[in-house]
Amino acid sequence: MSYAMLMERVGELNDLLNAQSILTWDARVMMPENGHETRSKQLATLSAVTRDLLVSSDTCRLLEAAEADVNQLEESSAEKAMVRQVREAFDYNEAIPADLIRKRTELSSIGFSIWAKARAESDFSLFAPALEQMVALTREMAEAIGYKEHPYDALLYLYDSQDTVTTLKPLFSRLREGILPLVQAVAEKEPPRFDFLERDYPLDKQRQLSLIMAEKIGYDFARGRMDTTLHPFEVSFTRNDVRITTRYNQNHLPTSLFGTLHEVGHALYEQGVDPAYTRTPFATDLVGLYAVGGVSFGAHECQARLWENFIGRSRRFWDVHFQTVQDVFPEQLADVTAEDFWRAVNRVSPGCLRTNADELTYDFHIMLRTDIEAALIDGSLAVKDLPDAWNAKLKDYLGVEVPNDTAGLLQDFHWSSGHFGNFSNYTTGNVMAAQLLETARRDEALATGLEAGNYDPLRRFMAENIYAHGRRYNRDELLVRATGRTLDPEPYIAYLNAKYADLYGL
């Protein structure tokens, strides 16, 4: 009985978090420009109410009673795992002062609009004061939460409980060791033709293509919708309302095409969560207070990167689907073959923009951001010195000069919204995707399906091993269940080497 009462309380928390998500979706997609100030107040109020309900004496009483209820159950039982997760969330959020949560939430809403203006004008100085406030509040939050080694660890924990500064260092080091020689070898080769990607692609036709491709890989529009925004994202209000956004560039087709595939990957995860977990801890991140079902942001990025790159940029994908793109854009692609298109969308071209980065150089953008965030949080890097630090690191990693702030440190919205600690998940997601796909391809029916452009077998594999479990298992538990081992960078390094050796004739 006490367990059931606790789960009803979690359902109420989930409802409040989804209300916040709806307001956030609206702010980024539909809200008029002058609505940001009042919206920030609304979100701050909801955030405070949610947090107060979670750490209330009433919830504490329900939690203690539920812990007694499930005490005799197996450690692996779903009920015991749910109660453990509520306890973890209670202790984590109780450590953070309510006033601090309110301040960060209010600033994140205002900060997004300030960032958008600074980005449009390519002027970091417009955003710097808000960022200084956000960094100060985030440091305060890290101290309140506590950590063993590095203040950044407290923030990494929000997005993946298994990541720390210490664990990420060897992973990043191995990836640099395994990928950088390939980047250097490719740089000496003749790049593929890509001029046709920058022709005139009417936006209404791009939207048409995005809708088609989203359906091809399995996005259920009866439980979702697609809209336009400045910086694409996916948001879930339970598995039956999972929305995606994309953006369009009239003279660069891949922007919308692969942005859409990326967000559909996120959406497939949320649409695939076991219906029995709706409004439970397995469908709600109560530690970070997000209405998401994935076990970690790394697991979520695993699916986004898998469908965008491992599937969406594969040679076979375009052998099968290029005709679809050509049918939508017959004039623009009249002189282009499927082989041309595959080579073009995989062209290695080190640049400033993370979201436009090729697979081979993408992880260096992530390492840059992770290093900089850790330095901002431990105080070794001041906000005023951020542009120089950013530009120097990009030059060091990829030999790229940053022409302006929009192409540099203003390209991502994450800091404006108070998100520190989640960039590393893009790389752990890449590694996880390669490891899962290596295992999945051993199934002959699945491999045959991919050859034919039938993605049902792969979706079923991911649903059974990843999606359905929601937040029940941590990242390495999922990987061990699916692949027999914990996070391993070797399949990812092997995948990149094989792919680019083929593409560039190495």
matplotlib code that plots the C-alpha trace (Angstrom):
import matplotlib.pyplot as plt

x = [0.0, 2.8, 4.6, 1.5, 1.1, 4.7, 4.2, 1.2, 3.3, 5.9, 3.1, 2.2, 5.9, 5.9, 2.8, 4.5, 7.7, 5.7, 3.9, 7.4, 8.4, 5.3, 6.1, 9.7, 8.7, 6.4, 9.1, 11.5, 8.9, 5.9, 6.1, 6.3, 9.7, 8.4, 7.0, 10.3, 10.2, 6.9, 7.6, 10.8, 8.6, 6.2, 8.9, 10.7, 7.4, 6.7, 10.3, 10.2, 6.8, 8.1, 11.2, 9.3, 6.9, 9.7, 11.6, 8.5, 8.1, 5.0, 7.1, 9.8, 7.2, 5.9, 9.4, 10.4, 7.2, 7.7, 11.3, 9.9, 7.3, 9.9, 12.6, 12.1, 12.0, 14.9, 17.5, 16.8, 13.0, 11.4, 9.7, 12.9, 14.7, 12.0, 12.1, 15.9, 15.7, 13.2, 15.5, 18.5, 16.4, 15.2, 18.7, 20.2, 17.5, 17.2, 20.9, 20.1, 18.4, 15.0, 16.0, 19.0, 16.7, 14.3, 17.2, 18.7, 15.4, 14.4, 17.8, 17.7, 14.5, 15.8, 19.3, 17.9, 16.5, 19.7, 21.8, 19.6, 20.1, 23.8, 24.1, 22.1, 24.4, 27.6, 28.5, 29.5, 29.6, 25.8, 25.6, 28.6, 26.9, 24.1, 26.6, 28.7, 25.6, 24.7, 28.3, 28.2, 24.9, 26.0, 29.2, 27.0, 24.8, 27.8, 29.0, 25.5, 25.3, 28.9, 31.5, 34.6, 37.2, 36.1, 33.1, 32.2, 31.5, 28.4, 27.1, 28.1, 26.1, 22.9, 23.3, 25.1, 25.8, 28.8, 30.8, 33.4, 36.3, 38.6, 36.7, 36.3, 40.0, 41.1, 38.2, 39.0, 42.6, 41.9, 39.6, 42.2, 44.8, 42.5, 41.0, 43.5, 45.8, 42.8, 41.9, 45.4, 45.4, 42.1, 43.4, 46.0, 43.3, 41.2, 37.8, 34.6, 32.4, 29.8, 28.7, 25.2, 24.5, 24.6, 22.2, 18.8, 16.6, 13.1, 12.2, 8.7, 10.3, 12.9, 10.1, 8.4, 11.6, 12.1, 8.7, 9.2, 12.6, 11.3, 8.5, 10.9, 13.0, 9.9, 8.8, 5.1, 3.4, 0.2, 2.2, 4.4, 4.8, 7.6, 8.2, 10.9, 13.2, 16.5, 18.3, 16.7, 15.6, 13.2, 10.8, 8.6, 5.3, 4.9, 5.5, 2.2, 3.3, 6.9, 7.7, 10.7, 12.0, 14.4, 15.8, 16.3, 19.0, 17.9, 21.4, 22.5, 20.3, 22.1, 21.1, 17.5, 18.0, 20.4, 19.0, 15.7, 17.2, 19.1, 15.9, 13.9, 16.5, 15.8, 12.1, 12.2, 13.7, 10.8, 8.1, 9.5, 9.5, 7.4, 3.8, 3.7, 6.4, 4.3, 4.4, 6.9, 10.5, 11.6, 10.0, 11.1, 14.6, 13.8, 17.5, 17.8, 14.1, 13.4, 10.5, 12.6, 12.6, 16.2, 18.6, 21.2, 21.7, 24.5, 22.1, 19.7, 22.5, 23.5, 20.2, 20.2, 23.7, 23.0, 20.1, 21.7, 25.1, 25.6, 22.4, 21.6, 25.1, 25.8, 26.5, 23.6, 21.1, 21.7, 21.7, 18.2, 16.9, 18.6, 15.8, 13.4, 15.5, 15.9, 12.1, 11.7, 14.5, 14.7, 16.3, 18.9, 20.0, 19.7, 23.4, 24.0, 24.2, 23.6, 27.4, 28.0, 25.5, 26.9, 30.4, 29.3, 27.3, 30.3, 32.9, 35.5, 35.8, 37.1, 35.1, 33.8, 30.2, 29.5, 26.1, 27.5, 30.7, 31.4, 31.6, 35.4, 36.0, 32.8, 34.2, 36.9, 34.1, 32.8, 36.2, 36.7, 33.4, 33.9, 37.3, 36.0, 33.0, 35.2, 37.5, 34.6, 33.2, 36.4, 37.2, 40.4, 38.8, 36.9, 34.0, 35.8, 38.6, 36.2, 36.4, 40.2, 40.2, 37.6, 39.3, 42.7, 41.4, 39.6, 42.8, 44.8, 42.4, 41.4, 43.6, 40.5, 40.3, 37.1, 35.8, 33.2, 31.3, 28.3, 30.5, 32.4, 31.2, 27.7, 26.7, 25.1, 22.2, 23.1, 24.8, 22.0, 19.6, 21.9, 23.0, 26.5, 27.8, 25.9, 28.2, 30.3, 27.2, 27.4, 30.7, 29.7, 26.6, 28.8, 30.8, 27.7, 26.0, 28.9, 29.1, 25.3, 25.3, 28.3, 26.3, 23.0, 24.5, 25.3, 21.6, 21.2, 17.6, 18.6, 21.5, 19.3, 16.7, 19.3, 20.4, 16.8, 16.0, 13.7, 14.5, 11.9, 14.4, 16.9, 14.2, 13.0, 16.6, 16.9, 13.4, 14.1, 17.6, 17.4, 14.0, 11.6, 13.7, 13.4, 15.6, 15.5, 19.2, 22.3, 24.3, 26.8, 24.1, 22.3, 25.5, 26.3, 22.8, 22.9, 26.6, 28.2, 30.6, 30.7, 31.4, 34.2, 35.6, 37.2, 34.1, 33.7, 37.3, 37.1, 33.9, 35.4, 38.6, 36.7, 34.3, 36.8, 39.3, 36.6, 35.4, 38.8, 40.7, 43.2]
y = [0.0, 2.4, 1.6, 2.3, 5.7, 6.6, 5.7, 8.0, 10.8, 10.1, 10.3, 13.8, 14.8, 13.5, 15.5, 18.7, 18.0, 17.5, 20.8, 22.4, 20.6, 21.8, 25.4, 25.0, 23.4, 26.4, 28.9, 27.4, 26.8, 29.1, 31.8, 35.4, 37.1, 39.3, 36.4, 35.3, 37.3, 36.1, 32.5, 32.5, 33.2, 30.5, 27.9, 29.0, 28.6, 25.1, 24.1, 25.2, 23.5, 20.3, 20.3, 21.2, 18.3, 15.8, 16.7, 17.4, 15.7, 13.9, 12.4, 11.5, 9.6, 7.8, 6.9, 5.4, 3.4, 2.1, 1.2, -1.0, -2.5, -3.6, -4.6, -8.3, -8.2, -9.3, -6.5, -6.9, -6.4, -3.4, -2.3, -2.1, -0.4, 2.3, 3.0, 3.2, 5.7, 7.9, 7.8, 8.8, 11.7, 12.8, 12.9, 14.6, 17.4, 17.9, 19.0, 21.9, 24.9, 25.7, 29.4, 28.2, 26.1, 29.0, 31.4, 28.9, 28.1, 31.8, 32.7, 29.7, 31.0, 34.6, 33.4, 31.5, 34.7, 36.7, 33.9, 34.0, 37.7, 37.5, 34.6, 36.6, 39.6, 37.4, 39.3, 37.3, 40.4, 40.5, 37.0, 37.1, 38.7, 36.1, 33.4, 34.6, 34.5, 31.0, 29.7, 31.2, 29.5, 26.2, 26.2, 26.9, 23.9, 21.6, 22.6, 21.9, 18.5, 17.5, 15.5, 13.4, 14.7, 17.5, 19.9, 19.1, 15.5, 16.7, 18.0, 15.0, 12.8, 14.6, 13.2, 9.9, 8.6, 6.6, 9.5, 11.6, 13.8, 10.8, 8.2, 10.5, 11.2, 7.7, 7.4, 10.7, 9.8, 6.5, 8.2, 10.8, 8.1, 6.0, 8.8, 11.6, 9.6, 8.9, 12.6, 13.3, 10.6, 11.8, 15.4, 14.3, 12.8, 14.5, 15.4, 14.1, 16.4, 18.2, 21.3, 19.9, 19.9, 23.7, 24.3, 26.0, 23.6, 25.2, 25.0, 23.5, 20.6, 20.1, 19.7, 17.2, 15.2, 15.4, 14.0, 11.2, 10.2, 10.3, 7.9, 5.6, 4.9, 4.4, 7.7, 7.4, 10.7, 9.5, 10.0, 13.0, 16.0, 18.0, 21.7, 24.3, 25.9, 27.7, 24.7, 21.3, 19.2, 16.3, 16.5, 13.8, 14.3, 10.5, 7.9, 8.9, 12.5, 12.7, 15.8, 16.6, 19.9, 20.6, 23.6, 24.4, 26.0, 26.8, 26.3, 23.3, 20.2, 18.1, 20.6, 19.5, 16.0, 14.8, 17.0, 15.3, 11.8, 12.7, 13.9, 10.9, 8.7, 10.4, 10.1, 6.4, 5.9, 7.7, 6.2, 2.7, 2.9, 0.1, 1.6, 0.1, 2.6, 5.7, 8.2, 6.0, 6.6, 4.6, 7.2, 10.3, 11.6, 12.7, 13.4, 16.0, 16.7, 16.0, 14.3, 11.8, 8.0, 7.3, 5.9, 8.6, 11.3, 9.1, 6.3, 8.9, 10.3, 6.7, 6.4, 9.8, 9.3, 5.8, 6.7, 9.9, 8.5, 4.8, 4.2, 7.5, 8.1, 4.5, 3.6, 1.1, 3.7, 5.9, 3.0, 2.3, 5.8, 8.2, 7.9, 9.3, 12.4, 12.8, 12.5, 15.5, 17.5, 16.3, 19.4, 19.9, 16.3, 15.5, 15.1, 13.2, 9.5, 7.6, 7.1, 10.8, 11.6, 9.1, 10.4, 14.1, 13.7, 11.9, 14.4, 15.2, 18.9, 20.2, 23.2, 25.4, 24.1, 21.0, 20.3, 20.4, 18.4, 15.2, 12.0, 11.9, 15.3, 15.5, 14.1, 16.7, 19.3, 17.4, 17.1, 20.9, 21.6, 19.1, 20.5, 24.1, 23.3, 21.6, 24.6, 27.0, 25.1, 24.6, 28.3, 27.8, 29.6, 32.9, 33.7, 36.8, 34.5, 32.0, 33.2, 33.0, 29.6, 28.3, 29.5, 28.2, 24.7, 24.4, 25.5, 22.9, 20.0, 20.6, 23.4, 25.6, 29.4, 30.7, 33.7, 35.0, 34.4, 32.8, 30.2, 29.8, 29.7, 31.0, 28.1, 26.0, 27.0, 24.6, 27.0, 29.6, 27.0, 26.0, 22.7, 21.9, 18.3, 16.8, 17.4, 14.3, 12.2, 12.8, 11.0, 8.2, 7.9, 7.4, 4.7, 3.0, 3.0, 1.3, -1.3, -2.1, -2.1, -4.5, -6.9, -6.3, -7.1, -10.6, -11.3, -12.4, -11.2, -7.8, -7.5, -8.5, -5.9, -3.1, -4.2, -4.0, -0.7, -2.4, -0.9, -2.9, -5.6, -3.0, -1.0, -4.2, -5.0, -1.5, -1.6, -4.9, -4.0, -0.2, 1.6, -0.6, -0.4, 3.3, 4.3, 0.8, -0.1, 2.1, 2.5, -0.3, -2.7, -2.1, -2.7, -5.9, -7.2, -6.4, -6.9, -8.8, -6.0, -2.4, 0.7, -0.1, 2.4, -0.2, -1.0, 2.8, 3.3, 0.2, 1.5, 4.9, 3.4, 1.0, 3.5, 6.3, 3.9, 2.8, 6.3, 7.9, 4.8, 4.6]
z = [0.0, 0.9, -2.3, -4.4, -2.6, -3.3, -7.0, -7.1, -5.7, -8.4, -11.0, -9.6, -10.0, -13.5, -14.3, -13.0, -15.0, -18.2, -17.6, -17.5, -20.6, -22.5, -21.5, -22.5, -25.9, -26.5, -25.6, -28.1, -30.9, -30.8, -28.1, -29.2, -28.4, -25.6, -23.7, -22.2, -19.0, -17.8, -19.0, -16.9, -13.9, -14.7, -15.2, -12.0, -10.0, -11.4, -10.8, -7.2, -6.6, -8.1, -6.1, -2.9, -3.4, -4.0, -0.8, 1.3, 4.7, 3.2, 0.4, 2.9, 5.0, 1.9, 0.9, 4.2, 4.3, 0.7, 1.6, 4.4, 1.9, -0.6, 1.8, 1.4, -2.4, -4.6, -5.2, -9.0, -8.7, -10.5, -7.4, -5.3, -8.1, -8.4, -4.6, -4.7, -7.5, -5.6, -2.5, -4.7, -6.1, -2.7, -1.2, -4.3, -4.5, -0.8, -0.8, -3.3, -1.7, -3.2, -3.8, -5.9, -8.1, -8.6, -9.5, -12.0, -13.6, -14.0, -15.4, -17.8, -19.4, -19.7, -20.6, -23.7, -25.2, -24.3, -26.0, -29.1, -29.5, -28.9, -31.4, -34.0, -33.5, -33.1, -29.9, -26.9, -24.7, -24.8, -23.3, -21.0, -17.9, -18.0, -18.4, -15.5, -13.3, -14.5, -13.9, -10.4, -9.6, -11.1, -9.0, -6.0, -7.0, -7.4, -3.9, -2.4, -4.1, -3.1, -4.9, -4.1, -6.6, -8.9, -8.7, -12.3, -11.2, -9.4, -12.7, -14.8, -12.4, -13.5, -17.0, -16.4, -12.9, -14.2, -15.6, -13.7, -14.8, -13.9, -16.0, -19.0, -19.3, -20.4, -22.7, -24.5, -24.6, -26.3, -28.8, -29.7, -30.1, -32.3, -34.4, -34.8, -37.2, -39.3, -39.5, -40.6, -43.2, -44.7, -44.8, -47.4, -49.7, -52.4, -50.9, -52.5, -54.6, -52.4, -54.4, -55.0, -51.2, -51.3, -54.1, -53.6, -51.6, -51.0, -47.3, -47.9, -49.9, -47.1, -44.6, -46.9, -47.1, -43.4, -42.7, -45.2, -43.7, -40.2, -41.1, -42.9, -39.8, -37.6, -36.0, -35.1, -36.0, -34.3, -31.1, -32.2, -34.4, -36.0, -35.7, -36.5, -34.0, -33.7, -32.2, -32.7, -29.8, -28.9, -25.9, -24.4, -22.5, -22.0, -24.7, -26.4, -27.0, -28.2, -30.3, -32.4, -34.0, -36.8, -38.6, -42.3, -44.4, -47.9, -49.2, -47.2, -47.4, -44.7, -41.9, -41.9, -43.2, -40.6, -37.8, -38.3, -38.2, -35.0, -33.2, -34.5, -32.8, -29.5, -30.1, -30.9, -27.4, -25.7, -27.9, -27.1, -23.3, -21.7, -21.3, -17.8, -16.8, -17.6, -14.7, -12.7, -11.8, -14.9, -17.1, -15.2, -14.3, -10.7, -9.9, -12.6, -12.5, -16.2, -17.8, -19.8, -19.9, -20.9, -18.4, -19.2, -21.7, -23.1, -23.8, -25.4, -27.6, -28.5, -30.3, -31.9, -33.2, -34.3, -36.5, -37.8, -38.5, -38.2, -40.2, -41.9, -43.3, -44.3, -47.9, -47.9, -46.6, -49.6, -52.0, -50.9, -50.2, -52.6, -55.1, -52.5, -52.1, -55.8, -56.3, -53.9, -55.5, -59.1, -60.5, -57.8, -57.9, -61.6, -62.0, -58.7, -58.0, -54.8, -54.5, -55.0, -52.3, -49.8, -50.2, -50.0, -46.7, -45.2, -46.4, -43.7, -43.3, -40.0, -39.0, -36.2, -35.9, -33.7, -35.2, -38.8, -37.9, -39.7, -37.8, -37.8, -36.2, -34.1, -30.9, -30.8, -30.4, -27.5, -25.8, -26.2, -24.5, -21.7, -21.0, -21.0, -18.8, -16.2, -16.1, -15.8, -12.9, -11.0, -11.5, -13.5, -16.4, -16.1, -18.4, -19.7, -21.0, -22.6, -26.2, -26.3, -24.6, -26.9, -30.1, -28.9, -28.2, -31.5, -33.3, -31.2, -31.9, -35.5, -36.8, -37.4, -37.0, -35.5, -37.6, -35.2, -32.0, -33.7, -35.3, -32.0, -28.4, -29.1, -31.4, -28.6, -26.4, -23.5, -21.2, -21.5, -20.2, -17.3, -18.8, -17.8, -17.8, -20.7, -23.7, -22.9, -23.4, -27.2, -27.3, -24.8, -27.0, -30.1, -28.4, -27.0, -30.5, -32.1, -29.4, -29.7, -33.5, -33.6, -31.5, -33.4, -36.8, -35.7, -36.1, -39.7, -40.0, -38.7, -41.1, -44.0, -43.0, -43.0, -46.5, -47.7, -45.9, -43.4, -40.0, -38.0, -36.8, -35.6, -33.8, -32.2, -31.0, -29.5, -28.0, -26.3, -25.1, -24.5, -25.1, -23.1, -19.9, -19.5, -16.5, -14.9, -15.6, -15.6, -18.8, -18.2, -17.0, -20.3, -22.2, -20.3, -20.9, -24.6, -25.5, -22.7, -21.6, -20.3, -22.3, -24.8, -27.3, -29.6, -31.8, -32.4, -33.4, -35.7, -37.3, -38.1, -39.5, -41.7, -42.9, -43.8, -45.2, -47.7, -48.4, -48.9, -50.2, -47.4]

ax = plt.figure().add_subplot(projection="3d")
ax.plot(x, y, z, "-o")
ax.set_aspect("equal")
plt.show()
